[in-house]
Amino acid sequence: MNATQAAARFAPAAPCSLSLGLIGNCAFSALVDQRGRIVWCCLPRFDGDPIFSALLNPGDGQDAGQSAFAIEIEDFAEARQWYEPNTAVLKTQLFDRLGQGLEITDFAPRFFSRSRFFKPTTIVRRVRPLSGAPRIRVSVDVRFDWGRIEPLITRGSNHVRFVGPEMTLRLYSDASIAHLLSRQPFLLTREHDFLLGPDETLELGIADTARHFEQETLGFWRRWSQRLHIPLQWQQAVIRAAITLKLSLYEDTGAIVAAMTTSIPEAPRSGRNWDYRYCWLRDAFFVIRALNSLSEVGTMEDYVRWLFNIVVAARGGHIQPLYGLGLEHELPEQVLTHLGGYRGMGPVRVGNQAQEHFQHDVYGNVVLGAAQAFHDQRILRAAGVAEFQQLEAVGEQARRTFDLPDAGMWELRTRARVHTSSALMCWAACDRLAKIAPTLNLPERAAYWKGHADAMRERILKDAWSEERQSFAESFGGRDLDASALLMIEVGFIDAHDPRFVATVAALETHLCDGPYMRRYEAPDDFGKPETAFNICTFWRIDALARLGRKAEAREIFETMLAARNHLGLLSEDTHPVTGEMWGNFPQTYSMVGIINAAVRLSAPWDSVI
């Protein structure tokens, strides 16, 4: 059999989808498809250059394997995939038509060593035969500069080096280097290990290192999960969401990334393709709530540290809607025309123009997130008067911008209004400052901020209400509906049973819901009317229904959202209401946080069974 005939015995790459697993270690991450193919991995951090980018450039024919790390089985018949329980260690099993099989174990090392967390930018892949002696093919197609540059490849007796203009990677393996470089199929008769990471020498042997890393990483995640406070019901869903949230932490700075990908369309061929590999301040309140409910104080404290760095750097001035993982201000947006995009649905964007927007809701989100540091005595370095004064500068910005037009929380690029959600969050900034001040024995400041909050509240109740629609509208004096009105109950602005809020929920359900799913808004935006449901809006609805006493409906919708996750329990940004397919960037922190918060809200109490 010649090389061409041998290659024909290997199935084409799996169709591009969000049926992906996430591995990572709070420094970097990678996405693995259902057949064990790494299709996305950015280095040296989440927002870096993808060394594997097949997710956004699947190609066809011979190009299908480009920019991916594939371990394939000849005569493929079936795949199975799962996480080791309560860990971020992923297992994939592949079987051929004769029933012969193999198992791939994928993870990024993370464990405590030498008084610090050891989290190298290293992917570990362990492959072992399960039955028979299947024939496999291994291909490692590293690319640099968003796939434009092929590396210079050098080899040693047990390693391959991929030399790029700004980075060199080294792949260690105890499999045949000749087979690996030529992509020659070979029989899998024993376990093989692959370690792709920095261009450094291993201290131990390849197998010993891989085995040690796996054991320690499994131990770390099991201990971490064991310490979580979780609700009685939906425990596995919450634990998986919690691990995913933890993996979204860039521990070096405390930033939490919105998603690991860029340019996954919000709906098929919609052009709504954005780079989400940055940190949005609108996520702060919900992230902090989820971390607090999980008792994940370490991650919460890291995130609060990141928020305070934003506050200090702003010096009482404008705060952007988003920042880079390292607090970068400049995130210029560009389109990469050489990449086809997810399923060929470009454009592929790098950077995000929203950094230039004025979104006044950010001030409330910063204060809401940072407020935890003044009330939570578990935090090692509690915030005091100095931090309060820094936060007051944010409050002053909220006071000044409360009734000024902005792009709104949905980052509309061509329309500015006085958005209700922005005014609401400005109110929240003043309200929370009024509640922080008494803890620091500052009664005059409490009165000052309460006065502003009360005045803002009256204005919102008057100007955001639409008599015509019998609902709070998306802007002052407007009539269009927006799911963000549900945030009124989330931030404690209005009582859940206030007739105006009850009427708003009814209007939103009538005009924004497709069955259990909820869209963001009804008015067309820069790209027309939204086609898919925005998952966090559905979770806001779940929370509102629970507070209104409609728990049975809330639970039914929650179960629908759990069913919308992929086979590993991960969720993207959007769900198509007809097909149920996931769209938008993945995995979406906002959505995973929604799972946690909804489960905590809806679960039966522990004392009901114990």
Beta strands, then each sheet from edge to edge (+ up, - down):
strand 1: 21-24
strand 2: 29-32
strand 3: 38-43
strand 4: 49-52
strand 5: 69-73
strand 6: 76-83
strand 7: 90-96
strand 8: 101-107
strand 9: 111-113
strand 10: 116-118
strand 11: 123-131
strand 12: 135-140
strand 13: 152-155
strand 14: 159-163
strand 15: 168-173
strand 16: 186-187
strand 17: 192-198
strand 18: 249-250
strand 19: 255-256
strand 20: 279-280
strand 21: 322-323
strand 22: 334-336
strand 23: 348-350
strand 24: 465-466
strand 25: 471-472
strand 26: 513-514
strand 27: 517-518
strand 28: 533-534
strand 29: 574-575
strand 30: 582-583
sheet 1: 1+ 2- 3+ 4-
sheet 2: 5+ 12- 16+
sheet 3: 6+ 7- 8+ 11- 17+ 15- 14+ 13-
sheet 4: 9+ 10-
sheet 5: 18+ 19-
sheet 6: 20+ 21-
sheet 7: 22+ 23-
sheet 8: 24+ 25-
sheet 9: 26+ 27-
sheet 10: 28+ 29- 30+
end
